[in-house]
Every structure is written in C-alpha cells, then in structure tokens.
C-alpha cells in the first residue's frame, strides 16, 4: 500500500484545529468571565469581542480549509480515501476522472475528481507528498492520471 498524502494531513485536519480552538475558546471564556478589576479597571469589551470574533473566524476557517482534507493511499488498482473516521475506495480506471494539483501557501494540494458522487462527494482534497507521489509513479507507471495544474 502506497500513501500519497503527506504526514501533515493529520496535523492540519485534527491536531492543530483542536488545540487552537481549545486555547482560543478558553481565552474567550476567561475574557468574558473575569472581572475588569483584575485588569486594572480597563474596559474589557474590545478584548471580549475580539477574542470571540477570532474564535469564530478561526473555527470557520478550519471548517472550510482543513476539515475537508483526506488521507489517500493506493495499491495500484484502487485509491483508498479516508477522513480518519471512515474509508472509501475507488478504482483508478473506472471511478477517477482527474487528479489536479495546486499550491496553497507552502502546501501542495491534490484534488481527486470522481466520475460520479462518492462517499465524500465528487471532489476530495488532500495534502500531497511530492516524494511519495513520485515514488508511486516510479513503482506503478501509468496508473496515476497526469496532474493538471
């Protein structure tokens, strides 16, 4: 079994959002519950609303950017796509329409587009590992569709 997704996928999808949300939610709760006298009588409304806004924007960003990321593995015939809670498999020759690649910040994002609707939708995003993808292309030439940029 060859993994095509980067080790960063688990960190970006689960660990970082959970830790960041926990810390920001704790900070927002403290900002709302602490007495202004603890801060020298300063007006706390800006800090309270700023912490709440930051928490909401951060969680919304995680839902849009990192939650859709998948772990992708293949055995040469099928591609196994997992969201770390369940796994679906698709055949390279029958189910996969294209494999697109683009850069987002300093990550390479791969998008697998299916011919129809799959368990995770028609398009599935994952953080590509350049080294693992090239190794798979060497071991199984012609299996991966050419990446479109």
Buried (B, 14 or more C-beta within 10 A) or exposed (E): EBBBBBEEBBBBBBEBBEEBBEEBBEBBEEBEEEEEEEEEEEEBEEBBEEBBEEBEEBBEEBEEBBBBBBBBBBEEEBBBBBBEEEBBBBEBEEBBEBBBBBEEEEBBBBBBBBEEEBEBEEBBBBBBBEEBBEBBBEEBEEBBBEBEE
